[in-house]
Amino acid sequence: MKSSLSLSVSSSAPPVSLSLAQAQRLHLAAQGVLNKPKARACKDDVVATVARMRLLQIDSIHVVARSPYLVLHSRIGDYDPQWLEDVLDTGRIAESWAHEACFVPAADLPLHQAWRRQRAMHWAYKHADRMHREHRDGMDALLARIRDNGAARAADFESETRSAGGWWSWKPEKRWLEAWFALGELMVTRRERFQRVYDLADRVLAKLDPPMDRALLELDSDALRRRFILDSVRALGIAQVRWIADYYRLKPAVTDKELAPLVAEGELLVVQVADWSVPAYVHRDHADWLAQAASGQLRATHTTLLSPFDPVVWDRARAQVLFGFEYTIECYVPAPKRKYGYYVLPILHRGRLVGRLDAKAHRREGVFEVKVLYLEPEVEATPRLLGDIADAIRASAQWHGTPKVKLARSRPAPVAASLRALLR
């Protein structure tokens, strides 16, 4: 996005000052959820959105659409979920460990492969290494089968009785496939109904589009860390230093001292946000957006439902500071201790996180159930806000293939009746 305004990138220039609302809009602009989609989505938009965020976290919970599909819908509107699997199959994106298990741009894959040695203490790698030590014969035989017979799914192997859940309770072949994936010998070549299809890494790498830049594999840890720091700040739009490491799970934590050379080189701009006692950082690529935000020209028009694993909300501390929004992913919380529900979708409305709803898509019945909708205590239920929320719920329900919306209750209670009338 271009602006007629400009900002100096000189390290000696005084910091630009933003209000909190302006900082919020800059973050949402970088994440692609500031404004409504301007055109009908196409397959290229899936690739562009993953590239913009730098990663798209994978999660398999499907009480509504699985998280990666929902994250895309919030940014590009109606689209065919098959497109995500298509661009994986054609090598335009790839699966890798990043924030967690993620889709990443094909061009970034060598960075993640080179960084693998820095992730030795991640639980996936520790389990994989232990698995290979304890089940070497079985794992080697499985790898040989894929080498000789081609790609395979976990479902292609005979099922065994499984225990109550968890990575270590899968049937052996599933665990071995995941272990080889973590160790880099196998990659995900495609997905079929969201099930991973594994193949030899060399065969998957051969179809990457763009092709693998092997020079990136030779970057040392300092160069890789620098790249991930810059990509994190670019993806976040604006960031306090304590938020940066989480985006790619960097260790140790990033410090202001570590960022000082990047500021001196003009790679990062220092910004002062009202009522923040620490500086914020903006990537130089977003200088035009920063100028627009500072002059009040960056406007928020989008209302949408967010995934619990959306980058906007996955860092709870960041969501609290940036939006005043206290959020916990409660599907991992025992039912009696849940405050809002199992799979709660934050509601983004014109630059603010104004509420959340506990939803379930009943696909067979064509019903999108909203068990409870909560507005934040300070949010006024104006006609425009309720109309925008009703439109966002209806759009999500239609895209899910569950066009009939049922809203059980709300907090505050009178909101439910108004929304039901708007949803008819």
BELMO-V320158 format. One record per residue. N is the residue number from 0. BURIAL is + if it has 16 or more other C-alpha atoms within 10 Angstrom, else -. Layout:
n=[N & N]
burial=[BURIAL & BURIAL]
This chain:
n=[0 & 1 & 2 & 3 & 4 & 5 & 6 & 7 & 8 & 9 & 10 & 11 & 12 & 13 & 14 & 15 & 16 & 17 & 18 & 19 & 20 & 21 & 22 & 23 & 24 & 25 & 26 & 27 & 28 & 29 & 30 & 31 & 32 & 33 & 34 & 35 & 36 & 37 & 38 & 39 & 40 & 41 & 42 & 43 & 44 & 45 & 46 & 47 & 48 & 49 & 50 & 51 & 52 & 53 & 54 & 55 & 56 & 57 & 58 & 59 & 60 & 61 & 62 & 63 & 64 & 65 & 66 & 67 & 68 & 69 & 70 & 71 & 72 & 73 & 74 & 75 & 76 & 77 & 78 & 79 & 80 & 81 & 82 & 83 & 84 & 85 & 86 & 87 & 88 & 89 & 90 & 91 & 92 & 93 & 94 & 95 & 96 & 97 & 98 & 99 & 100 & 101 & 102 & 103 & 104 & 105 & 106 & 107 & 108 & 109 & 110 & 111 & 112 & 113 & 114 & 115 & 116 & 117 & 118 & 119 & 120 & 121 & 122 & 123 & 124 & 125 & 126 & 127 & 128 & 129 & 130 & 131 & 132 & 133 & 134 & 135 & 136 & 137 & 138 & 139 & 140 & 141 & 142 & 143 & 144 & 145 & 146 & 147 & 148 & 149 & 150 & 151 & 152 & 153 & 154 & 155 & 156 & 157 & 158 & 159 & 160 & 161 & 162 & 163 & 164 & 165 & 166 & 167 & 168 & 169 & 170 & 171 & 172 & 173 & 174 & 175 & 176 & 177 & 178 & 179 & 180 & 181 & 182 & 183 & 184 & 185 & 186 & 187 & 188 & 189 & 190 & 191 & 192 & 193 & 194 & 195 & 196 & 197 & 198 & 199 & 200 & 201 & 202 & 203 & 204 & 205 & 206 & 207 & 208 & 209 & 210 & 211 & 212 & 213 & 214 & 215 & 216 & 217 & 218 & 219 & 220 & 221 & 222 & 223 & 224 & 225 & 226 & 227 & 228 & 229 & 230 & 231 & 232 & 233 & 234 & 235 & 236 & 237 & 238 & 239 & 240 & 241 & 242 & 243 & 244 & 245 & 246 & 247 & 248 & 249 & 250 & 251 & 252 & 253 & 254 & 255 & 256 & 257 & 258 & 259 & 260 & 261 & 262 & 263 & 264 & 265 & 266 & 267 & 268 & 269 & 270 & 271 & 272 & 273 & 274 & 275 & 276 & 277 & 278 & 279 & 280 & 281 & 282 & 283 & 284 & 285 & 286 & 287 & 288 & 289 & 290 & 291 & 292 & 293 & 294 & 295 & 296 & 297 & 298 & 299 & 300 & 301 & 302 & 303 & 304 & 305 & 306 & 307 & 308 & 309 & 310 & 311 & 312 & 313 & 314 & 315 & 316 & 317 & 318 & 319 & 320 & 321 & 322 & 323 & 324 & 325 & 326 & 327 & 328 & 329 & 330 & 331 & 332 & 333 & 334 & 335 & 336 & 337 & 338 & 339 & 340 & 341 & 342 & 343 & 344 & 345 & 346 & 347 & 348 & 349 & 350 & 351 & 352 & 353 & 354 & 355 & 356 & 357 & 358 & 359 & 360 & 361 & 362 & 363 & 364 & 365 & 366 & 367 & 368 & 369 & 370 & 371 & 372 & 373 & 374 & 375 & 376 & 377 & 378 & 379 & 380 & 381 & 382 & 383 & 384 & 385 & 386 & 387 & 388 & 389 & 390 & 391 & 392 & 393 & 394 & 395 & 396 & 397 & 398 & 399 & 400 & 401 & 402 & 403 & 404 & 405 & 406 & 407 & 408 & 409 & 410 & 411 & 412 & 413 & 414 & 415 & 416 & 417 & 418 & 419 & 420 & 421 & 422 & 423]
burial=[- & - & - & - & - & - & - & - & + & + & + & - & - & - & + & + & + & + & - & + & + & + & + & + & + & + & + & + & + & + & + & + & + & + & + & + & + & - & - & - & + & - & - & - & + & + & + & - & + & + & + & + & + & + & + & + & + & + & - & - & - & - & - & + & + & + & + & + & + & + & + & + & + & + & + & + & + & + & + & - & + & - & + & + & + & + & + & + & + & - & + & + & + & + & + & + & + & + & + & + & + & + & + & + & + & + & + & + & + & + & + & + & + & + & + & + & - & - & + & - & - & - & - & + & + & - & + & + & + & - & + & + & - & - & - & - & - & - & + & - & - & + & + & - & - & + & - & - & - & - & + & + & + & + & - & - & - & - & - & - & - & - & - & - & - & - & - & - & - & + & + & + & + & + & + & + & + & + & + & + & + & + & + & + & - & + & + & + & + & + & + & - & - & - & - & + & + & + & + & + & + & - & - & + & + & - & + & + & + & - & - & + & - & - & - & + & + & - & + & - & - & - & - & + & + & - & - & + & + & + & + & + & + & + & + & + & + & + & + & + & + & - & + & + & + & + & + & + & + & + & - & - & - & + & - & - & - & - & + & - & - & + & + & - & - & + & + & + & + & + & + & + & + & - & - & - & - & - & - & + & + & + & + & + & - & + & + & + & + & + & + & + & + & + & - & - & - & + & + & + & - & + & + & + & + & + & + & + & + & + & + & + & + & + & + & - & + & + & + & - & - & + & + & - & + & - & + & + & + & + & - & - & - & - & - & - & - & - & - & + & + & + & + & + & + & + & + & + & + & + & + & + & + & + & + & + & + & + & + & + & + & + & - & - & - & + & + & + & + & + & + & + & + & + & + & + & - & - & - & - & + & - & - & - & + & + & + & + & + & + & + & + & + & + & + & + & + & + & + & + & + & + & + & + & + & - & + & - & + & + & - & - & - & - & + & + & - & - & + & - & - & - & + & -]
